[in-house]
Amino acid sequence: MSKEITKIEFEGFKYIEGGVCDAQGFKANGLYCGIKDPHAAPDGNESPIDNMKNDLCLVTSDTMCNAAAVFTQNKVKGAPVTVSQKNLKATGGKAQAFILNSKNANTCNADGEQKAFRMCELVADKMNIKPEQVLVAQTGVIGQVFPIEPVERKFDELFAGLGYDKNLKAATAIMTTDTVKKEVAVEFTLGGKTCHLGGMGKGSGMIHPNMATTLNVVTTDCAVSAEMIQKALNENVKITYNCLSVDGDQSTNDTLAVMANGLAGNAEITAEGEDFEVFKKALYIVMMNITKMLAKDGEGATKLLECSVSGAKDQDTAIVIAKSVICSPLFKCAMFGADANWGRVLCAIGYADAEFDINKVDVKLCSKAGEVHVCENGAGVEFSEEIAKKVLLEDEIQIIVSVGDGSGTATAYGCDLTYDYVKINGDYRS
Amino acid sequence: MSKEITKIEFEGFKYIEGGVCDAQGFKANGLYCGIKDPHAAPDGNESPIDNMKNDLCLVTSDTMCNAAAVFTQNKVKGAPVTVSQKNLKATGGKAQAFILNSKNANTCNADGEQKAFRMCELVADKMNIKPEQVLVAQTGVIGQVFPIEPVERKFDELFAGLGYDKNLKAATAIMTTDTVKKEVAVEFTLGGKTCHLGGMGKGSGMIHPNMATTLNVVTTDCAVSAEMIQKALNENVKITYNCLSVDGDQSTNDTLAVMANGLAGNAEITAEGEDFEVFKKALYIVMMNITKMLAKDGEGATKLLECSVSGAKDQDTAIVIAKSVICSPLFKCAMFGADANWGRVLCAIGYADAEFDINKVDVKLCSKAGEVHVCENGAGVEFSEEIAKKVLLEDEIQIIVSVGDGSGTATAYGCDLTYDYVKINGDYRS
C-alpha cells in the first residue's frame, strides 16, 4: 500500500512541490542533535543509525510575520504549548521563527517551561529578535526530563544550515512514528499578486478530534493580519484536524501555527471579504491535505478512511456522526480485514450523540474500485460480497452516509486499526 | 495468563459455585440449534465442530418473578431489546422466563421484532403463560436476517432438557467471542432466610461505558418488588457495567435483566431500608464480578486493568477520569507491552471532561507483584524500571489515581489492546 494520498484539485489553486519553504522569504533546516540519547550524539547532522532520525528543526522568515495558532485542549499541556501561547500573547500575534523538536515532548517536567523558553532564546540571539517572537513546539515521550544540552550544542550548526530549499530537512526532523513526511503547498493569486501557502505536519498516534491539531507549521507570503489568520484557522480546524482520529487519544502538545510575512505584496487582508475567502480556502486545502496525510500514516495504518455524512440537520450533527464512525475500533478492524461488516457502521452511527432518524440512514462503501450500497432506511440491502471485497481492498475507502433531508454535511478522516498499531504502541519508549 | 478473576470477599456474603440456577426454583438449558448455519444443524445438542458453540439458551422460574432490566442506550436497538422493553411494560415488571441466543443479533432487520416475539411465544406456549411474560435477548452479527426455523426446530428439545443444574449449558450458549463462561453467585441472609443471587454474562467486544450492559441474566430467590429491583439495578449499573470498556464500541443489543421469584421466603422488599441495602449489595457483588470477568475476557485481552480514582470532587468526576484512562488505546497498548509509560495515563486524565487540578494528580501502578509510584503533583518521579516491569507483567493491574482532596471515588474496568483484538475483529463475520 501507498502512504501517499490522492489530492483533490480546486479551481484557482495550484499544488506546488514542497512545504514550509515555498512562500517567499522562508528558510528551514533540520538535523540530528541527540535528544533521545544526549550522551551519544554524533558529529554529523544525520542519524547514526536508521531508527534515530533527525530530531531538531527550525523555520525562519526573513522578515517579521503576523502569526496565529491553535493548540491542544488537553488539560495536561506540554511546556512548549504554554510558552508559545504566552509568546503570541506578549507580541500580539508576531513571530519570525519556529523551533521544533521530536523525541521528547517536554511535558510534565518541573523545568519544562524554562527549557522551552531557552530554545526561543537561542533562536532570538542569532536573529537579533526577542525570544517572545519565536514559537516552540516539542513532541515525543511525556514525562521524561528534557535534555537542553544537545540543542545548545548543535544550534549554531542548525542555524548556519538554514536554506530556502531545506523544507525536507525540516519536515523529517519533526517525525516520530510517522513513516512518511507530510508537506503540501499551493500557489494562488490575490489582487494580481502570486501568493504561496505551504505547510508541514507530523503525527501518527495520539491523534483525536477536539484538539487543536498535531505539530504543524504553515508559512505564507500572503499579507494577512494575525486576527484574520486566527479566524481562518479556527474555521478550518473544525472541519479538518478536528475531524481526524487515529486512535482517540488527545495529545498534550498539539500545535498548528501559521506565519505570514506578506512578501507577496498583496493588499493586507484585515477583514472578511473576497480576499479573505481565497486565503481561507488556500489554508483549507493545505490543512485538509495534511489531515488526510496524518490519517493515512496513522500508526500501523494500511488504509485511509473518509466518512462523509450528508442530510444532517446541521454541520455539527454531521461532524458528530462522521467522527463516531471513524473512531469505532470495531469498524476500523473490519476495514483492516476488508470486511464489509456494515452493521458496525450502523452501530457507531447509533451511539453518536446527535439527533437524527435512524430509520432514514443510508450507507455506501466506495473506493476507486467501485461502490456497494449496504444499507437503506436503516436496514440491510443485499449486495455482492465479491464486489465489496474488491472495493475494500483499496487503500482509500469512502463511507458515504446519508441521514435525512437536512443541509448539514461533514467529512471525518481516519485509518484502519491493525496489528502494527499495537506493536508500535506496546513498546514505544524503548 | 489466566482469564479467571481474583474475587474480593465481602462480609455477610458467601460466594457459591454456579450462576443462574443457584437461586431456588430456577432451571436453565442451552444447546446448539444452528443459527449461523441453519441448513447444517446436526441432531445432537453439542457443537459439531469446535468453533461452533451452543447458540440457544433458556432460563425459567418455577413461579412468576418480579423483573426489571436495563438496556442499551444506542439509537440502533436490536429487535429483542424493543420486544423485552414492551413486554416488561405490558406486565408491569413480571417475567417467568428468559430466552437468549448468540450468533445473530437480529438487529436492523425488517422482520426482527416479529421473530423476537415469536421466540417468546414458543416459551409461553410450553409454560402456559403469556408471551409478554417472557424476556428475550440476542447477540451476534448485526444486519443479517435472523433464521427462526432452527429455534423452532430445536425448541422442544431445549425445553425438555431444562434442569436445576444446567447453568453451565446456559452460560456457554450465550458466548460469542468470549473465551470463558462468566458466572457468579452469592448466598446471604435476609430476616433469617437464606437467599441466593446469581448471574451469568457474555460479552467480549463492542463493550463500552454509557450503555446498559452486555447480555446478562441475574436470578434470585429473594422476595423484592420490580420497582426496588430497578432501583438497585440503576444504582449498581452506574458503578459496574457503565464503568467498563473493552473497545469503546457501544452495542445495539445490551441487556441485563434480574428475575426474583421470592422462594427464599423473606419479607418482600418494597422500600428502601436495611433489607434493600443487603439485596443491593448482593446484586453489586455479582454485577461487579461479572464486569471484571467481561473486562478480563475482552477480545484479545491478556490483562485486566482497573483504574481507581479518589480525591475527586464527586463520584461523577471520578468516573469520568477513571473511564478516560481505561479507554485510552495508547495506554492499553502500553499495558500489553508491560511498559510503565505513565505519561499516557496523565495524557488520558488530561483530556477527561472533568474538573480537577492537574497539578495535584498522583499515580501509582500496582499488582500483586508490588507497586511503583510514577507521578506526584502532576510531574514524574523516579522509579525502578525493573520493579515496574515485574508489576506490569502480572495479569491484573491496578492504576491508582488521586486527583485531590475531594470525597469522590470510582473504579473503571478494562483490558489491554493486543494483536488478537485486531485479528478477532478484522474478520469477525467469516
Boltz contact constraints between the chains, C-beta under 6 A:
constraints:
  - contact:
      token1: [A, 74]
      token2: [B, 350]
      max_distance: 6.0
  - contact:
      token1: [A, 74]
      token2: [B, 351]
      max_distance: 6.0
  - contact:
      token1: [A, 75]
      token2: [B, 350]
      max_distance: 6.0
  - contact:
      token1: [A, 75]
      token2: [B, 358]
      max_distance: 6.0
  - contact:
      token1: [A, 76]
      token2: [B, 346]
      max_distance: 6.0
  - contact:
      token1: [A, 76]
      token2: [B, 350]
      max_distance: 6.0
  - contact:
      token1: [A, 76]
      token2: [B, 358]
      max_distance: 6.0
  - contact:
      token1: [A, 108]
      token2: [B, 346]
      max_distance: 6.0
  - contact:
      token1: [A, 108]
      token2: [B, 379]
      max_distance: 6.0
  - contact:
      token1: [A, 108]
      token2: [B, 380]
      max_distance: 6.0
  - contact:
      token1: [A, 110]
      token2: [B, 379]
      max_distance: 6.0
  - contact:
      token1: [A, 142]
      token2: [B, 343]
      max_distance: 6.0
  - contact:
      token1: [A, 143]
      token2: [B, 343]
      max_distance: 6.0
  - contact:
      token1: [A, 143]
      token2: [B, 380]
      max_distance: 6.0
  - contact:
      token1: [A, 206]
      token2: [B, 330]
      max_distance: 6.0
  - contact:
      token1: [A, 247]
      token2: [B, 329]
      max_distance: 6.0
  - contact:
      token1: [A, 248]
      token2: [B, 329]
      max_distance: 6.0
  - contact:
      token1: [A, 249]
      token2: [B, 328]
      max_distance: 6.0
  - contact:
      token1: [A, 249]
      token2: [B, 330]
      max_distance: 6.0
  - contact:
      token1: [A, 250]
      token2: [B, 351]
      max_distance: 6.0
  - contact:
      token1: [A, 252]
      token2: [B, 347]
      max_distance: 6.0
  - contact:
      token1: [A, 328]
      token2: [B, 249]
      max_distance: 6.0
  - contact:
      token1: [A, 329]
      token2: [B, 247]
      max_distance: 6.0
  - contact:
      token1: [A, 329]
      token2: [B, 248]
      max_distance: 6.0
  - contact:
      token1: [A, 330]
      token2: [B, 206]
      max_distance: 6.0
  - contact:
      token1: [A, 330]
      token2: [B, 249]
      max_distance: 6.0
  - contact:
      token1: [A, 330]
      token2: [B, 425]
      max_distance: 6.0
  - contact:
      token1: [A, 333]
      token2: [B, 422]
      max_distance: 6.0
  - contact:
      token1: [A, 333]
      token2: [B, 425]
      max_distance: 6.0
  - contact:
      token1: [A, 333]
      token2: [B, 426]
      max_distance: 6.0
  - contact:
      token1: [A, 336]
      token2: [B, 426]
      max_distance: 6.0
  - contact:
      token1: [A, 337]
      token2: [B, 426]
      max_distance: 6.0
  - contact:
      token1: [A, 337]
      token2: [B, 427]
      max_distance: 6.0
  - contact:
      token1: [A, 339]
      token2: [B, 427]
      max_distance: 6.0
  - contact:
      token1: [A, 339]
      token2: [B, 429]
      max_distance: 6.0
  - contact:
      token1: [A, 341]
      token2: [B, 429]
      max_distance: 6.0
  - contact:
      token1: [A, 343]
      token2: [B, 142]
      max_distance: 6.0
  - contact:
      token1: [A, 343]
      token2: [B, 143]
      max_distance: 6.0
  - contact:
      token1: [A, 346]
      token2: [B, 76]
      max_distance: 6.0
  - contact:
      token1: [A, 346]
      token2: [B, 108]
      max_distance: 6.0
  - contact:
      token1: [A, 347]
      token2: [B, 252]
      max_distance: 6.0
  - contact:
      token1: [A, 350]
      token2: [B, 74]
      max_distance: 6.0
  - contact:
      token1: [A, 350]
      token2: [B, 75]
      max_distance: 6.0
  - contact:
      token1: [A, 350]
      token2: [B, 76]
      max_distance: 6.0
  - contact:
      token1: [A, 351]
      token2: [B, 74]
      max_distance: 6.0
  - contact:
      token1: [A, 351]
      token2: [B, 250]
      max_distance: 6.0
  - contact:
      token1: [A, 358]
      token2: [B, 75]
      max_distance: 6.0
  - contact:
      token1: [A, 358]
      token2: [B, 76]
      max_distance: 6.0
  - contact:
      token1: [A, 379]
      token2: [B, 108]
      max_distance: 6.0
  - contact:
      token1: [A, 379]
      token2: [B, 110]
      max_distance: 6.0
  - contact:
      token1: [A, 380]
      token2: [B, 108]
      max_distance: 6.0
  - contact:
      token1: [A, 380]
      token2: [B, 143]
      max_distance: 6.0
  - contact:
      token1: [A, 417]
      token2: [B, 422]
      max_distance: 6.0
  - contact:
      token1: [A, 418]
      token2: [B, 422]
      max_distance: 6.0
  - contact:
      token1: [A, 419]
      token2: [B, 419]
      max_distance: 6.0
  - contact:
      token1: [A, 419]
      token2: [B, 422]
      max_distance: 6.0
  - contact:
      token1: [A, 422]
      token2: [B, 333]
      max_distance: 6.0
  - contact:
      token1: [A, 422]
      token2: [B, 417]
      max_distance: 6.0
  - contact:
      token1: [A, 422]
      token2: [B, 418]
      max_distance: 6.0
  - contact:
      token1: [A, 422]
      token2: [B, 419]
      max_distance: 6.0
  - contact:
      token1: [A, 425]
      token2: [B, 330]
      max_distance: 6.0
  - contact:
      token1: [A, 425]
      token2: [B, 333]
      max_distance: 6.0
  - contact:
      token1: [A, 426]
      token2: [B, 333]
      max_distance: 6.0
  - contact:
      token1: [A, 426]
      token2: [B, 336]
      max_distance: 6.0
  - contact:
      token1: [A, 426]
      token2: [B, 337]
      max_distance: 6.0
  - contact:
      token1: [A, 427]
      token2: [B, 337]
      max_distance: 6.0
  - contact:
      token1: [A, 427]
      token2: [B, 339]
      max_distance: 6.0
  - contact:
      token1: [A, 429]
      token2: [B, 339]
      max_distance: 6.0
  - contact:
      token1: [A, 429]
      token2: [B, 341]
      max_distance: 6.0
